[in-house]
Amino acid sequence: MRQVRIGSMRIDLVSEIPSLAFEKTWLFANVTDAVIAENRSWLDHRYIEPETGRFILSHHSYLVRTPRWTAIVDTCCGNHKPRPRVPMWDNLNRPYLDNMQALGVAPEEVDFVMCTHLHVDHVGWNTRLVDGRWVPTFPNARYLMGREEYRHFEAAHNAAPKRPVNHGSFEDSVLPVVAAGLAELVETDHRVFNDRDAGLRFAPAPGHTAGNMQIHLNGGHDHAVMSGDVIHHPIQCAAPWLSNAADVDPAAAVATRMALLEELADTPSYLLTGRFPAPTAGHVIRHGEAYRFRFED
């Protein structure tokens, strides 16, 4: 993804796993061969494997910088973390921090870590393993997490402390941040900054998780939305009714996705999703009664 500028904010992609293929029905239980065939003309080999028909996703974060502050949005899976139930995420050893350093940012320079939700593949680099302990990766940052989201998983953890909540990520990627005093629990409509050239805020995005959020960036006349897991794959622009297996409320997730697509359709606003493969950034365009995604190469 080439750098996107919104007002005084510059946005870069920090890659963890640039391309990972998933069985189509593992992602979307209600997907049909017909809807895939209808969209193969604009979804090429970068997004659907020609040989297998598997859907290709990316695992990445967004780095947002202004002259005054630096933020990272959704921190992927993380290294060295035991995830035996999902082998593709188990005990990774990826150059994520090197990729961030290549963009000119060290972990100590990050001011905010923003979590759209607390699923295992969005919080992993919140912490890293140092001398056998999970410690915050970004020691000078405030970690912004949704209050409703956190309380939901906290209750699950307290009810069964020995059961690994979110594949163990609540214990190794969230609680150490809380213990270090770096976590800030926020409401789903929390405004981080309201500057004319660098507005940054959360917005409710119900359906995928108990307190799911998306992030809006405004600067001057520019606008972008970081949608987290409101949308997983570009085929959901053409078929918003496709539900991800992890959605806790599929009907609400579809309604949230439809509202976002309608808001952005045929506007200059960028859609920056948490899962689209490179080139990742782009715009929503109307196509009949549905939508398509136009990538910016």
C-alpha positions in Angstrom: 0.0 0.0 0.0 1.3 3.4 -0.9 1.2 6.0 1.8 -2.2 7.7 2.3 -2.4 11.2 3.5 -5.4 12.6 5.4 -4.9 16.2 6.4 -1.6 16.3 8.4 -1.8 12.5 9.0 0.3 10.1 7.0 -0.8 6.4 7.0 1.5 3.5 6.2 0.9 -0.2 6.3 3.0 -2.3 8.7 2.9 -5.9 7.4 3.0 -9.0 9.5 1.7 -11.7 7.0 1.2 -10.2 3.6 -0.7 -13.1 2.1 -2.5 -15.9 3.8 -5.1 -18.2 2.2 -8.2 -19.4 4.0 -10.8 -21.9 3.0 -13.8 -19.9 1.7 -16.3 -21.6 4.0 -14.0 -21.2 7.0 -14.3 -17.4 6.5 -17.9 -17.3 5.3 -20.1 -20.2 6.0 -22.9 -18.9 3.7 -20.7 -18.2 0.7 -21.9 -19.8 -2.6 -20.0 -20.8 -5.8 -22.4 -18.6 -7.7 -21.5 -15.4 -5.9 -17.8 -16.2 -6.3 -18.2 -16.8 -10.0 -20.1 -13.5 -10.4 -17.1 -11.6 -9.0 -14.1 -13.4 -10.4 -13.8 -10.8 -13.2 -12.6 -8.2 -10.7 -11.1 -10.4 -8.0 -7.9 -11.7 -9.5 -5.2 -14.0 -8.2 -4.2 -11.5 -5.4 -7.5 -12.1 -3.7 -8.6 -15.6 -4.7 -6.2 -18.5 -5.3 -6.8 -19.7 -8.8 -5.9 -23.3 -8.1 -7.8 -23.8 -4.9 -10.5 -21.0 -4.7 -9.3 -20.1 -1.3 -9.7 -16.5 -0.2 -6.5 -14.5 0.4 -6.2 -12.1 3.4 -3.4 -9.9 4.8 -2.4 -9.4 8.4 -1.2 -5.9 8.9 -1.4 -2.8 11.1 -1.7 0.8 10.2 0.8 3.4 11.3 -0.6 6.9 11.6 1.8 9.8 12.1 1.5 13.5 12.5 4.2 16.0 13.6 2.8 15.7 17.1 2.0 12.0 17.6 2.3 8.5 16.3 -0.3 5.7 16.6 -0.5 2.1 15.6 -3.9 0.5 14.8 -4.5 -3.2 15.5 -1.4 -5.2 16.2 -1.9 -8.5 14.4 -0.9 -11.9 15.8 2.5 -11.4 17.4 5.6 -13.6 17.7 6.2 -16.7 19.8 2.6 -16.9 21.0 1.1 -20.4 21.4 -2.0 -20.7 19.3 -2.3 -24.5 18.8 -5.9 -24.4 17.6 -5.0 -22.1 14.6 -1.6 -23.5 13.2 -1.2 -20.5 10.8 -0.9 -18.2 13.8 1.0 -20.6 16.1 4.4 -19.5 17.4 5.1 -17.0 14.6 8.4 -15.5 14.0 7.7 -12.5 11.7 9.8 -9.3 11.0 6.9 -7.1 12.1 9.0 -4.7 14.2 11.7 -4.6 11.5 9.0 -3.6 9.0 8.0 -0.8 11.4 11.6 0.3 11.9 12.0 0.4 8.0 9.2 3.0 8.0 11.2 5.1 10.5 9.4 4.3 13.8 10.8 2.4 16.8 8.3 0.9 19.4 9.4 3.5 22.0 8.2 6.3 19.7 4.5 5.1 19.5 2.1 7.3 21.5 -1.1 5.4 21.0 -2.1 1.8 20.3 -5.7 1.7 19.0 -7.6 -1.6 19.1 -10.8 -1.9 17.0 -11.5 -5.1 18.9 -9.6 -7.6 21.0 -9.6 -10.8 18.8 -6.4 -12.8 18.8 -5.2 -11.6 15.4 -5.6 -7.9 16.3 -3.8 -7.6 19.6 -0.7 -9.9 19.3 2.0 -7.3 19.1 0.5 -5.4 22.1 3.2 -7.4 23.9 6.4 -9.3 23.2 8.4 -11.9 25.0 11.3 -10.6 27.0 13.2 -13.0 29.4 10.2 -15.3 29.6 7.6 -12.6 30.3 5.1 -10.8 28.1 5.8 -7.1 28.3 4.2 -4.2 26.4 5.8 -3.8 23.0 5.1 0.0 23.0 6.2 1.0 26.5 5.4 4.7 26.1 2.0 4.3 24.5 -1.5 4.6 25.8 -3.4 1.4 24.7 -6.9 2.4 23.8 -9.4 -0.4 24.1 -13.2 -0.4 24.0 -14.6 -0.6 27.5 -17.5 -2.9 26.5 -15.2 -5.1 24.6 -12.7 -5.4 27.5 -15.4 -6.1 30.1 -16.9 -8.8 27.9 -13.6 -10.8 27.7 -12.7 -10.0 31.3 -15.9 -11.6 32.4 -15.2 -14.7 30.3 -11.7 -14.9 31.8 -12.9 -14.4 35.4 -15.5 -17.1 34.9 -13.0 -19.7 33.8 -9.4 -18.4 34.5 -7.8 -21.6 33.2 -9.6 -21.5 29.8 -7.7 -19.6 27.2 -9.9 -16.7 26.2 -9.4 -15.7 22.6 -6.9 -18.5 22.1 -5.0 -17.2 25.1 -4.5 -13.7 23.7 -6.4 -12.0 26.5 -3.9 -13.4 28.9 -0.7 -12.8 27.0 -1.6 -9.7 24.9 -4.1 -7.7 26.9 -3.7 -8.3 30.6 0.0 -7.5 30.7 -0.8 -4.1 29.2 -3.4 -3.5 31.9 -1.0 -4.7 34.6 1.6 -2.2 33.3 -0.9 0.7 33.7 -0.9 1.5 30.0 -4.5 0.5 29.1 -7.2 3.2 28.7 -10.8 1.9 28.4 -12.9 4.0 26.1 -16.4 4.3 24.9 -17.3 3.2 21.3 -17.7 6.8 20.2 -14.5 8.1 21.8 -12.7 11.0 20.2 -8.9 10.9 20.4 -8.2 14.1 18.6 -10.5 16.7 17.1 -8.0 18.9 15.3 -9.1 20.3 12.0 -6.1 18.8 10.2 -5.9 15.6 12.3 -9.2 14.3 13.7 -9.2 10.8 15.0 -12.1 9.0 16.6 -13.6 5.6 17.3 -17.2 4.8 16.1 -19.5 1.9 17.0 -19.4 -1.0 14.6 -21.6 -3.7 16.2 -21.8 -7.3 15.1 -18.3 -8.8 14.8 -17.6 -8.7 18.6 -19.4 -7.5 21.7 -18.0 -3.9 21.5 -16.5 -3.8 18.0 -15.4 -0.4 16.7 -14.1 1.3 13.5 -11.8 4.3 13.3 -12.5 7.5 11.4 -9.7 9.9 10.3 -10.6 13.4 9.2 -8.2 16.2 8.1 -9.3 19.2 6.1 -11.6 17.8 3.4 -10.0 14.3 3.6 -11.6 11.3 5.2 -10.7 7.6 5.8 -12.2 4.8 7.7 -10.2 1.9 9.2 -12.8 -0.7 9.4 -11.1 -3.5 11.3 -13.1 -6.7 10.8 -16.3 -5.0 9.6 -15.1 -6.3 6.2 -12.7 -9.2 5.8 -12.5 -9.7 2.0 -13.4 -7.5 -1.0 -16.1 -10.0 -2.1 -18.1 -8.7 0.8 -18.5 -5.4 -1.0 -20.4 -7.2 -3.7 -22.1 -9.5 -1.3 -22.4 -7.7 2.1 -24.6 -10.6 3.4 -21.6 -12.9 3.6 -21.0 -13.5 7.3 -17.7 -14.2 9.0 -17.6 -17.3 11.2 -16.4 -15.2 14.1 -19.3 -12.7 14.1 -21.1 -12.8 17.4 -24.2 -11.2 15.9 -24.3 -11.8 12.1 -27.4 -9.7 11.5 -25.8 -6.7 13.2 -22.5 -7.3 11.4 -24.3 -7.2 8.0 -26.2 -4.0 9.0 -22.9 -2.3 10.1 -21.2 -3.4 6.8 -24.0 -2.2 4.7 -24.1 1.2 6.5 -20.4 1.7 6.0 -20.4 0.8 2.3 -23.3 3.1 1.7 -21.6 5.9 3.6 -18.4 5.6 1.5 -19.8 4.7 -1.9 -18.8 7.0 -4.7 -17.0 9.4 -2.4 -13.3 10.3 -2.1 -13.1 8.7 1.3 -10.6 5.9 1.7 -11.5 2.5 3.1 -8.6 0.9 4.9 -9.5 -2.5 6.0 -7.8 -4.8 8.4 -7.6 -7.8 6.0 -7.5 -6.8 2.3 -4.2 -7.9 0.6 -2.0 -5.4 -1.2 -2.5 -2.8 -2.5 -5.1 -2.7 0.4 -6.2 0.9 0.3 -9.0 2.0 -2.0 -12.5 3.3 -2.5 -16.0 1.9 -2.5 -17.9 2.3 -5.7 -21.5 1.5 -6.5 -22.2 -1.4 -8.8 -25.9 -1.9 -9.5 -27.6 -2.5 -6.2 -24.3 -3.5 -4.5 -20.8 -2.2 -4.4 -17.3 -3.0 -5.5 -13.9 -2.0 -4.2 -11.5 -0.1 -6.3 -7.9 -0.6 -5.2 -5.3 2.1 -5.5 -2.3 0.5 -7.2 
